[in-house]
Amino acid sequence: MATFNLQKGKKFQINKGVATVMVAMGWDVAEKAGENFDLDASAFGLVITPQGSPKFFGDGSHAVCYANTDLTKNPDGSLETTDGTMTHTGDNRTGAGEGDDEVIKIALSRLPQALVEVSLFVTIYEARKRKQDFGRVNNAFVRVLDADSGEELCRYDLSREFAGNRAIQVGSLVRENGTWAFKAVGVGSEVELGDVLTQYS
C-alpha cells in the first residue's frame, strides 16, 4: 500500500490489523557556529475528562519523554513505560543526518482501554534560555509505520510556519469506535516541555 500524505487537520485511519506502530519524526536545523540546538520528540497518553479536556492517563505513566523519570531506561538508551506499550528508542541531540531523528514505538493493541489519545510533540530543549525557536528548523516531518512490516502508512510534512514557537504538537493518535487514526495537528506554541506537562496534569 502506498503511503498517504496528510495535510494539516486531516486524519488517516489505521487498519485494525496493525497492532504496533512506529511514529518517526525528523528535522534539519540551520547551522550556526557554536550553537547547540537539541530537539526532543515526546508522546503523551491521554484520557478525556467529562468536561472535554485532555489529561494524562492515570498518573502520567504513559508520558514518554526525557522528563519522566518513572520510565524504564534500557541499556540501549531507550525509554519505555512499565507495561512496555510505549518506547522512545533514543535521543538524537543534534538532528544531524538524513531520515528519521527520533522514533517512538506504540503497541496500539495493548494500550489500556481508557487511554483514548496519544499526543505527539516536538520541543526544543532549554529554548528560552538559549533563545531558540522553530524558525531555524527546516524539513520537519512525522510519519507512521507498521512496526511489524516496516511499511510507511502515512506522512505529514510540516510547513515553515512555526517561527517564534518552542513546541509543536505534530499529531495525535486517536481511538475512535475501537480503531485508531492518526491526525496531522501541526499546532505551534511558545511553551516548553515543562509547560506541556503542566497542561495535561
Secondary structure as the mmCIF struct_conf table of DSSP 4:
data_model
#
loop_
_struct_conf.conf_type_id
_struct_conf.id
_struct_conf.beg_label_comp_id
_struct_conf.beg_label_asym_id
_struct_conf.beg_label_seq_id
_struct_conf.end_label_comp_id
_struct_conf.end_label_asym_id
_struct_conf.end_label_seq_id
STRN STRN1 PHE A 4 LEU A 6
HELX_LH_PP_P HELX_LH_PP_P1 GLN A 7 GLN A 7
TURN_TY1_P TURN_TY1_P1 LYS A 8 GLY A 9
STRN STRN2 LYS A 11 GLN A 13
HELX_LH_PP_P HELX_LH_PP_P2 ILE A 14 ASN A 15
TURN_TY1_P TURN_TY1_P2 LYS A 16 GLY A 17
STRN STRN3 VAL A 21 VAL A 29
TURN_TY1_P TURN_TY1_P3 ALA A 33 GLY A 34
STRN STRN4 LEU A 39 ILE A 48
TURN_TY1_P TURN_TY1_P4 PRO A 50 GLN A 51
BEND BEND1 GLY A 52 GLY A 52
STRN STRN5 PRO A 54 PHE A 56
BEND BEND2 PHE A 57 PHE A 57
TURN_TY1_P TURN_TY1_P5 GLY A 58 HIS A 62
STRN STRN6 ALA A 63 VAL A 64
BEND BEND3 CYS A 65 CYS A 65
TURN_TY1_P TURN_TY1_P6 TYR A 66 ALA A 67
TURN_TY1_P TURN_TY1_P7 THR A 69 ASP A 70
BEND BEND4 LEU A 71 LEU A 71
STRN STRN7 THR A 72 LYS A 73
HELX_LH_PP_P HELX_LH_PP_P3 ASN A 74 ASN A 74
TURN_TY1_P TURN_TY1_P8 PRO A 75 ASP A 76
BEND BEND5 GLY A 77 GLY A 77
STRN STRN8 LEU A 79 GLU A 80
TURN_TY1_P TURN_TY1_P9 THR A 82 ASP A 83
BEND BEND6 GLY A 84 THR A 85
STRN STRN9 MET A 86 HIS A 88
BEND BEND7 ARG A 93 THR A 94
BEND BEND8 GLY A 97 GLY A 99
BEND BEND9 ASP A 101 ASP A 101
STRN STRN10 GLU A 102 ILE A 106
HELX_RH_3T_P HELX_RH_3T_P1 LEU A 108 ARG A 110
BEND BEND10 LEU A 111 LEU A 111
TURN_TY1_P TURN_TY1_P10 GLN A 113 ALA A 114
STRN STRN11 GLU A 117 ILE A 124
TURN_TY1_P TURN_TY1_P11 TYR A 125 GLU A 126
HELX_RH_AL_P HELX_RH_AL_P1 ALA A 127 ARG A 130
TURN_TY1_P TURN_TY1_P12 LYS A 131 LYS A 131
HELX_RH_3T_P HELX_RH_3T_P2 PHE A 134 ARG A 136
STRN STRN12 VAL A 137 ASP A 146
TURN_TY1_P TURN_TY1_P13 ALA A 147 SER A 149
STRN STRN13 GLU A 152 ASP A 157
BEND BEND11 ARG A 160 ARG A 160
TURN_TY1_P TURN_TY1_P14 ALA A 163 GLY A 164
BEND BEND12 ARG A 166 ARG A 166
STRN STRN14 ALA A 167 GLU A 176
TURN_TY1_P TURN_TY1_P15 ASN A 177 GLY A 178
STRN STRN15 THR A 179 SER A 189
BEND BEND13 GLU A 190 GLU A 190
HELX_RH_AL_P HELX_RH_AL_P2 LEU A 193 TYR A 200
#
